[in-house]
Amino acid sequence: MQKLNSFDLDFTTLRVLNSLFETHNTTKTAERLNLSQPSVSRALAKLRRALGDPILVKGPGGLVPSERAEIIRTQLVAVMATMDAFLTRPTFDAKSASRVFRLSTTDYGALVLLPRLIPLLAKSAPHVAIEILPFSAEVFRHLGDGQTDLVLYSDDEVPAPLRSRTLFRENYSCLVRKGHPILDGDLGLDDFLAWPHALVSVLGGRAGVVDEALFALGRRRNIAMWIPYFATTALVIAKSDMILTVPNRAAEELKQVGTLVLFPPPLVIEPFDYRLLWHERSHADLGHSWLREAIASSLSSLLVSKLQTSHIRGEGTF
């Protein structure tokens, strides 16, 4: 069997043939496809030349397919269905969608977001699931190659192909156990430095936000524990005399342990913006766009703390 050059036939010509199979009439096909009748006739002539067959011939009820046309008719229906699907803009229905989204974040981001996002998903998108991936130095590359969908990040600079949306502006708070002596009377910097401290360091490092602020004042603190986990640190703080300084929204969640007290640190450092990051490759995806809005919506009720707090470029160490 002789193989045709695929470039001999274009999509419009195939649409004409598909319509002629249904209407059996060039005029009706022209009206259906918003073409002129001569254009339909030229497309039919092109098909006859390309296929070496009359394709459609006059019959009692209009144009009827030749034997060759009957053979290709089923194949053409499948081709047209595939092309229609290819050209149709996808939709996303949260109620019925079944999809897993991957989100890279630190312990802090998970503490702040998940207690608010998961109930929202359960109500509006019951078949959508979230996979939390650990935050690492490779998260930007993972966004680009599709290993993760979204990243929660501070206001540090990010590579150009990434898009961002600010979710909120964050401050800092301190946590100590209930009954800690530091809670008696007015809190001064000397009192603050008289006690051991815990440092949450997600990506490693021996200094954090408090240390940078103290360095500017010519002071330093005694760090008794370095650890990458917020929740675990809160449990340790509840059973020790150490002080933990963390972003305020995480402190609000952690104090629900029931044995922790929150107070503002006795030094002033600027707050930071917390953002949602994604790659340009995912920007137009309807499901991805829906989740970005869902995350922003779930965090919209968070109040900005009035506590006087401190700042670090990034949320990695405190």
C-alpha positions as CSV (number, residue, x, y, z in Angstrom):
1,M,0.0,0.0,0.0
2,Q,1.3,3.4,-1.0
3,K,2.0,5.7,2.0
4,L,0.8,9.3,1.7
5,N,2.8,12.3,2.6
6,S,1.1,13.5,5.8
7,F,1.8,17.1,4.8
8,D,-0.6,16.7,1.9
9,L,-3.5,17.0,4.3
10,D,-4.1,19.7,6.9
11,F,-6.5,19.7,9.8
12,T,-9.1,21.9,8.1
13,T,-9.3,19.4,5.2
14,L,-9.8,16.6,7.6
15,R,-12.6,18.5,9.4
16,V,-14.3,19.0,6.0
17,L,-14.1,15.3,5.3
18,N,-15.4,14.4,8.8
19,S,-18.4,16.8,8.3
20,L,-19.1,15.5,4.8
21,F,-19.5,12.0,6.2
22,E,-22.2,13.4,8.5
23,T,-24.0,16.0,6.2
24,H,-23.5,14.3,2.8
25,N,-23.7,17.8,1.4
26,T,-21.0,20.5,0.6
27,T,-23.3,23.4,1.3
28,K,-24.4,22.1,4.8
29,T,-20.7,21.4,5.6
30,A,-19.8,24.9,4.6
31,E,-22.4,26.4,6.9
32,R,-21.4,24.1,9.8
33,L,-17.7,25.0,9.5
34,N,-18.2,28.6,8.6
35,L,-16.5,28.1,5.2
36,S,-17.5,29.1,1.7
37,Q,-19.0,26.4,-0.5
38,P,-16.0,26.7,-3.0
39,S,-13.6,26.1,-0.1
40,V,-15.3,22.9,0.8
41,S,-15.3,21.8,-2.8
42,R,-11.5,22.6,-3.0
43,A,-10.9,20.6,0.2
44,L,-12.8,17.6,-1.3
45,A,-10.8,17.8,-4.5
46,K,-7.5,18.0,-2.4
47,L,-8.6,14.8,-0.6
48,R,-9.3,13.0,-3.8
49,R,-5.9,13.8,-5.2
50,A,-4.1,12.9,-2.0
51,L,-5.9,9.6,-1.5
52,G,-6.2,8.7,-5.2
53,D,-9.9,7.9,-4.6
54,P,-13.3,9.7,-5.3
55,I,-14.0,9.5,-1.5
56,L,-17.5,10.8,-1.9
57,V,-19.8,10.3,-4.9
58,K,-23.3,11.5,-5.7
59,G,-26.1,9.3,-4.5
60,P,-29.9,9.4,-3.9
61,G,-29.5,11.2,-0.6
62,G,-26.5,13.4,-1.4
63,L,-22.8,12.5,-1.2
64,V,-22.1,8.9,-0.2
65,P,-18.7,7.4,0.8
66,S,-16.7,5.2,-1.5
67,E,-15.5,1.8,-0.3
68,R,-12.1,3.4,0.5
69,A,-13.8,6.2,2.5
70,E,-15.8,3.6,4.5
71,I,-12.5,2.1,5.6
72,I,-10.9,5.3,6.7
73,R,-14.1,6.8,8.3
74,T,-13.6,5.0,11.7
75,Q,-10.0,6.0,11.8
76,L,-10.9,9.6,11.0
77,V,-13.4,9.8,13.8
78,A,-10.6,8.7,16.2
79,V,-8.2,11.2,14.8
80,M,-10.7,14.1,15.1
81,A,-11.5,13.1,18.7
82,T,-7.8,13.2,19.5
83,M,-7.3,16.6,17.9
84,D,-10.4,18.0,19.6
85,A,-9.0,16.9,23.0
86,F,-5.6,18.3,22.1
87,L,-7.1,21.7,21.2
88,T,-9.6,21.9,24.0
89,R,-8.5,24.0,27.1
90,P,-8.4,21.7,30.1
91,T,-10.6,22.3,33.1
92,F,-10.2,21.7,36.8
93,D,-13.1,20.9,39.1
94,A,-11.9,20.8,42.7
95,K,-14.9,18.8,43.9
96,S,-14.1,15.8,41.5
97,A,-10.4,16.3,40.8
98,S,-8.1,13.5,42.0
99,R,-4.6,14.8,42.2
100,V,-1.5,14.9,44.4
101,F,0.3,18.2,44.8
102,R,3.9,18.3,46.2
103,L,4.8,21.1,48.5
104,S,8.4,21.7,49.8
105,T,8.6,23.6,53.1
106,T,10.4,23.7,56.4
107,D,8.8,22.6,59.7
108,Y,7.8,26.2,60.1
109,G,5.8,26.4,56.9
110,A,4.1,23.1,57.6
111,L,3.1,24.3,61.1
112,V,1.6,27.5,59.8
113,L,-0.1,26.2,56.6
114,L,-1.3,22.6,57.1
115,P,-3.7,23.1,60.1
116,R,-5.5,25.7,57.9
117,L,-5.1,24.2,54.4
118,I,-6.1,20.6,55.1
119,P,-9.6,21.4,56.5
120,L,-10.2,23.6,53.4
121,L,-9.2,20.8,51.1
122,A,-11.4,18.3,52.9
123,K,-14.4,20.5,52.3
124,S,-13.8,21.9,48.8
125,A,-11.5,19.2,47.2
126,P,-12.0,15.9,49.0
127,H,-9.9,13.9,46.5
128,V,-7.0,16.3,46.3
129,A,-4.0,15.2,48.4
130,I,-0.9,17.1,49.6
131,E,2.6,15.5,49.8
132,I,5.0,17.5,52.0
133,L,8.6,17.3,50.9
134,P,11.6,18.4,53.0
135,F,13.1,21.9,52.3
136,S,16.6,21.7,50.9
137,A,19.2,23.6,49.0
138,E,17.9,21.9,45.8
139,V,14.2,23.2,46.0
140,F,14.6,25.7,43.1
141,R,16.0,23.0,40.8
142,H,13.2,20.7,41.9
143,L,10.6,23.3,40.9
144,G,12.2,23.5,37.5
145,D,12.3,19.7,36.8
146,G,8.9,19.0,38.3
147,Q,9.9,17.1,41.4
148,T,7.9,19.6,43.5
149,D,5.0,21.9,42.6
150,L,5.3,24.7,45.2
151,V,7.8,26.0,47.7
152,L,7.2,28.1,50.8
153,Y,10.0,30.5,51.2
154,S,11.1,33.8,52.8
155,D,11.9,37.0,51.0
156,D,15.4,36.1,49.9
157,E,16.1,36.4,46.2
158,V,15.1,33.5,43.9
159,P,16.1,32.5,40.3
160,A,14.4,34.4,37.5
161,P,12.2,31.5,36.1
162,L,10.3,31.4,39.4
163,R,7.1,33.3,40.2
164,S,6.2,34.3,43.7
165,R,3.3,35.5,45.8
166,T,3.6,37.1,49.2
167,L,1.4,35.3,51.8
168,F,2.0,37.4,54.9
169,R,4.6,39.4,56.8
170,E,6.1,37.6,59.7
171,N,7.5,38.6,63.1
172,Y,9.3,36.7,65.8
173,S,8.4,35.5,69.3
174,C,10.1,33.7,72.2
175,L,8.8,30.6,73.9
176,V,9.6,29.3,77.4
177,R,8.0,26.8,79.8
178,K,5.3,27.9,82.1
179,G,6.7,29.0,85.4
180,H,10.1,30.0,83.9
181,P,11.8,32.6,86.1
182,I,12.3,34.9,83.2
183,L,8.6,35.6,83.2
184,D,8.8,37.3,86.6
185,G,9.0,41.0,86.3
186,D,10.2,43.2,83.4
187,L,12.2,41.4,80.7
188,G,15.5,43.1,79.8
189,L,18.3,42.0,77.4
190,D,20.5,40.9,80.3
191,D,17.8,38.7,81.6
192,F,17.3,37.3,78.1
193,L,21.0,36.4,77.9
194,A,21.2,34.9,81.3
195,W,19.5,31.7,80.2
196,P,20.5,29.0,77.6
197,H,18.9,29.1,74.2
198,A,17.8,26.6,71.5
199,L,18.5,27.3,67.9
200,V,16.4,25.8,65.1
201,S,18.7,25.4,62.1
202,V,16.9,23.7,59.2
203,L,19.8,23.8,56.7
204,G,22.6,23.8,59.3
205,G,24.5,26.7,60.7
206,R,25.6,27.8,64.1
207,A,24.0,31.3,64.3
208,G,20.6,32.6,63.6
209,V,18.4,35.7,63.8
210,V,19.0,36.4,67.5
211,D,22.7,36.0,67.0
212,E,22.8,38.5,64.1
213,A,20.9,41.0,66.2
214,L,23.1,40.5,69.2
215,F,26.2,40.8,67.1
216,A,25.1,44.3,66.0
217,L,24.8,45.2,69.8
218,G,28.2,43.6,70.6
219,R,26.5,40.9,72.6
220,R,26.1,37.1,72.3
221,R,24.0,34.3,73.8
222,N,24.6,30.9,75.1
223,I,23.2,28.3,72.7
224,A,22.7,25.0,74.4
225,M,21.1,23.0,71.5
226,W,21.1,23.2,67.7
227,I,18.3,21.2,66.1
228,P,16.4,21.3,62.7
229,Y,12.9,20.6,64.1
230,F,10.5,23.1,65.4
231,A,8.0,20.7,67.0
232,T,10.6,18.6,68.7
233,T,12.3,21.7,70.1
234,A,9.0,22.9,71.6
235,L,8.7,19.7,73.5
236,V,12.2,20.1,74.8
237,I,11.6,23.7,75.8
238,A,8.6,22.7,77.7
239,K,10.8,20.5,80.0
240,S,13.8,22.8,80.3
241,D,14.9,26.4,81.0
242,M,16.0,27.1,77.5
243,I,14.5,29.9,75.4
244,L,13.3,29.4,71.8
245,T,13.0,32.3,69.4
246,V,10.9,31.4,66.3
247,P,8.6,33.2,63.7
248,N,5.5,34.3,65.6
249,R,3.0,32.2,63.7
250,A,5.0,29.0,64.5
251,A,5.2,30.1,68.1
252,E,1.4,30.5,68.2
253,E,1.0,26.9,67.0
254,L,3.7,25.5,69.3
255,K,2.4,27.1,72.5
256,Q,-0.7,24.9,72.1
257,V,1.4,22.2,73.6
258,G,-0.2,23.7,76.7
259,T,3.0,24.2,78.8
260,L,4.6,27.0,76.9
261,V,4.4,30.8,77.2
262,L,4.9,33.3,74.4
263,F,6.6,36.7,74.8
264,P,8.3,39.3,72.5
265,P,12.1,39.2,72.4
266,P,13.8,42.2,74.0
267,L,15.6,43.3,70.8
268,V,14.3,44.9,67.6
269,I,14.8,43.4,64.2
270,E,12.7,43.8,61.0
271,P,10.1,41.2,60.1
272,F,10.2,39.2,56.8
273,D,7.8,38.4,54.0
274,Y,6.8,34.8,53.6
275,R,6.1,33.7,50.0
276,L,4.8,31.0,47.8
277,L,7.1,30.1,44.9
278,W,6.4,28.2,41.7
279,H,8.0,27.7,38.3
280,E,6.8,29.3,35.1
281,R,6.2,25.8,33.7
282,S,3.3,25.4,36.1
283,H,1.8,28.9,36.0
284,A,-1.0,28.3,33.5
285,D,-2.0,24.9,34.9
286,L,-5.6,25.3,36.2
287,G,-5.2,22.8,39.1
288,H,-1.9,24.5,40.2
289,S,-3.6,27.9,40.0
290,W,-6.5,26.6,42.1
291,L,-4.1,25.3,44.8
292,R,-2.2,28.6,44.9
293,E,-5.5,30.4,45.6
294,A,-6.5,27.9,48.2
295,I,-3.2,28.3,50.1
296,A,-3.5,32.1,50.0
297,S,-7.2,31.8,51.1
298,S,-6.4,29.5,54.0
299,L,-3.8,31.9,55.3
300,S,-5.8,35.1,54.7
301,S,-7.3,35.1,58.2
302,L,-3.9,35.1,60.0
303,L,-3.5,38.3,61.9
304,V,-0.2,40.2,61.8
305,S,1.4,40.1,65.2
306,K,1.8,43.3,67.1
307,L,4.8,42.0,69.0
308,Q,8.1,43.8,68.5
309,T,10.3,41.2,66.8
310,S,13.4,40.3,64.9
311,H,14.5,39.4,61.3
312,I,16.7,37.0,59.4
313,R,17.2,36.8,55.6
314,G,15.3,33.5,55.2
315,E,13.5,31.4,57.7
316,G,16.2,28.7,58.1
317,T,17.8,29.7,61.5
318,F,16.4,31.4,64.6
